[in-house]
Amino acid sequence: MVGRILAYLKARGVLREAILSYISVRKRHPKRPYAVRKPKEYPITVPGDLVELDTLDVRPLPGVVFKHFSSYDVVSRWNVIGIYRQSTATTAKHFSG
């Protein structure tokens, strides 16, 4: 019923289509230069094959910031935590190594 009413109003010239000044196009997401996912066929069988690493800001006092590192081994289910002054690749390497 609504479709017939709209068609009738368009035929009479009462209703006109809006002219779009832009075309909506789905944007491509750029590839991430970090955190590349592992292939699905990669076997995870021994401890150390897949370790999840996460960081968090800890602010015990105003102006004091610590970086909390936590790692989780998926196979052995071991958790390790550490506190550092800065969150850099060097501290992450030192923490995981």
C-alpha positions as CSV (number, residue, x, y, z in Angstrom):
1,M,0.0,0.0,0.0
2,V,2.8,2.5,0.9
3,G,4.6,1.6,-2.3
4,R,1.5,2.4,-4.4
5,I,1.0,5.7,-2.6
6,L,4.6,6.7,-3.2
7,A,4.4,5.7,-6.9
8,Y,1.2,7.7,-7.3
9,L,2.8,10.8,-5.7
10,K,5.9,10.5,-7.9
11,A,3.8,10.1,-11.0
12,R,1.9,13.3,-10.2
13,G,5.1,15.2,-9.5
14,V,4.2,15.9,-5.9
15,L,7.0,13.8,-4.5
16,R,10.5,14.2,-5.8
17,E,13.6,12.0,-5.0
18,A,16.3,13.7,-3.0
19,I,19.5,14.5,-4.9
20,L,22.4,13.1,-3.0
21,S,25.6,15.1,-3.3
22,Y,27.7,12.2,-2.1
23,I,27.9,8.5,-2.7
24,S,28.3,6.3,0.4
25,V,31.1,3.9,-0.2
26,R,32.3,1.3,2.3
27,K,35.8,2.3,3.4
28,R,38.6,-0.2,3.5
29,H,40.4,-0.6,6.7
30,P,44.2,-0.4,6.4
31,K,46.3,-3.4,7.4
32,R,47.5,-3.2,11.0
33,P,51.2,-2.9,11.3
34,Y,51.0,-4.5,14.8
35,A,49.3,-7.4,16.4
36,V,49.2,-9.6,13.3
37,R,46.9,-12.6,13.8
38,K,48.4,-16.0,13.7
39,P,47.3,-18.3,10.9
40,K,44.4,-20.6,11.7
41,E,46.5,-23.7,10.7
42,Y,49.2,-22.8,13.2
43,P,49.3,-25.6,15.8
44,I,49.5,-24.6,19.5
45,T,50.8,-27.7,21.3
46,V,53.6,-26.9,23.6
47,P,54.0,-24.1,26.3
48,G,55.3,-20.9,24.7
49,D,53.6,-21.4,21.3
50,L,51.0,-18.7,22.1
51,V,51.5,-16.2,24.9
52,E,49.1,-13.3,25.4
53,L,50.7,-10.0,26.6
54,D,48.7,-7.1,27.9
55,T,49.5,-3.7,29.5
56,L,47.6,-1.5,31.9
57,D,48.2,1.9,33.5
58,V,48.3,1.9,37.3
59,R,48.0,5.3,38.9
60,P,48.5,4.9,42.7
61,L,49.1,8.7,43.3
62,P,48.5,11.8,41.2
63,G,51.4,12.2,38.8
64,V,52.7,8.7,39.3
65,V,52.1,6.2,36.5
66,F,53.2,2.6,36.4
67,K,52.8,0.1,33.6
68,H,51.4,-3.3,34.6
69,F,52.4,-6.1,32.3
70,S,50.6,-9.4,32.4
71,S,51.2,-12.4,30.2
72,Y,49.2,-15.6,29.9
73,D,50.5,-18.8,28.3
74,V,47.5,-20.5,26.6
75,V,48.8,-24.1,26.8
76,S,50.3,-24.2,30.4
77,R,47.8,-21.6,31.7
78,W,50.6,-19.8,33.6
79,N,50.2,-16.1,34.4
80,V,53.2,-13.7,35.0
81,I,52.9,-10.1,36.0
82,G,55.4,-7.3,36.2
83,I,55.5,-3.5,36.9
84,Y,57.6,-1.1,34.9
85,R,57.9,2.7,34.7
86,Q,57.4,2.8,30.9
87,S,55.6,0.7,28.3
88,T,58.1,0.2,25.4
89,A,59.1,-2.6,23.2
90,T,62.3,-3.0,25.2
91,T,60.4,-3.4,28.5
92,A,58.0,-5.9,26.9
93,K,60.9,-7.9,25.6
94,H,62.6,-7.8,29.0
95,F,59.4,-8.9,30.7
96,S,58.6,-11.8,28.3
97,G,62.3,-13.0,28.0
